[in-house]
Amino acid sequence: MSKSSRRWVQEHERDPYVRQARQSQYRSRAVYKLMEIDRQDHLFRRGQTVIDLGAAPGSWSQFASERVGAQGKVIAVDILTMEPVPDVLFIMGDFTEQQTVDDCLRCLSGSRVDLVISDMAPNISGIRHTDQARSMYLAELVFEFSTAVLKPGGNLLVKVFQGADVEPYRRRLVDVFQRVKHRKPKASRDSSREFYMLAQGYNV
């Protein structure tokens, strides 16, 4: 193991959100990002239909399922395998491929959804411009998908990374949502350039 890898492991083990996730039986510390945004912006309600993109290992799906309850529906999508989450339908596939999008649409059977959440991120190359371009490509796919499946008034939460392409993306959201907010949860590491865009009130 390299020196940088050992340092990451040490920092990871000291992370209070990692310890808290283990104690609470959530699958990753990422759940606390979603929890904080939900407390602030009230993303979830009982009975909602939610699509979780980039779901593995499943902590966001766990939390979403808890919040929407037995009357709700959560569809999780990821290119990686994911252990089953109770009451969550999992689709394994590459979201950049039309087949995976079509699988999602089939699961909806023509119905619309209340909320799309996406924690997707590209495989990091270490080349900043390349990673930013890949990240925004995923965000664009999430936007296009959301406009196809959201109900009127529906919401979108999508991860992006700071860069020059963020402002044009924000303007695209503003064109079709009533409100667009930036969120940087406390559980998001200070060293990370990630933040979340919350688009509320979809105008069909």
C-alpha positions, 0 to 999 in steps of 0.5 A: 500500500502506498503512503498516500493510500495508508494516509487515506485509510487512517483518515477514513478510520478516524472519520466520525461519520464513518464510525457513526454509519457503522454504529447505525448500520448504514452502508456508508458515511454518505448517508449523512450528507443526504440526511442534512439536506433532508433536514434543511430542505424536506426532500422526502415525504411518505408515499413518494416515488424516488429514484436513486442514481449511483446508489451503491453501496446503498446508504442513500437508498436505505435512508430514502426507503425509511423516509418514504415508508411502505406506501412509497417506492425507491428505485436504485441504479448503479453500475456496481453490484449492491446488496439488497435493501429492503423495499428497494428495487435495484437495477444494475447497469451503466446509466450512460447506456440507454438500456439502463435508462430504458430499464428504469422507465419500464419499472415506472410503467408510465408513472412519474416520480417525486424526487431524483437523487444522484450521488454519481461521480466518475472514476477519478483520473487525477487530471482535473479538467478530465474529471470535471468534464466527466462529472458534468457529463453525468450531471447532464445525463441526470438532468435529461433523465429527470426532465423525462420522469419527474412529476410537475413540482418534483425535485432533483438533487444532483452532485457536481464538482466545482468548475467552470461548467457549473454555472451553465448547468445551474442556468439550465436547471433554473430554466425548468425548476422554480428554485435552485440551491447549492448545498455543501453538507458538513459530512462532505469532506473539506478537501472535496470539490463536490457539492450538491445542486437542489432543484425544486419545483419542476415546471413541465 
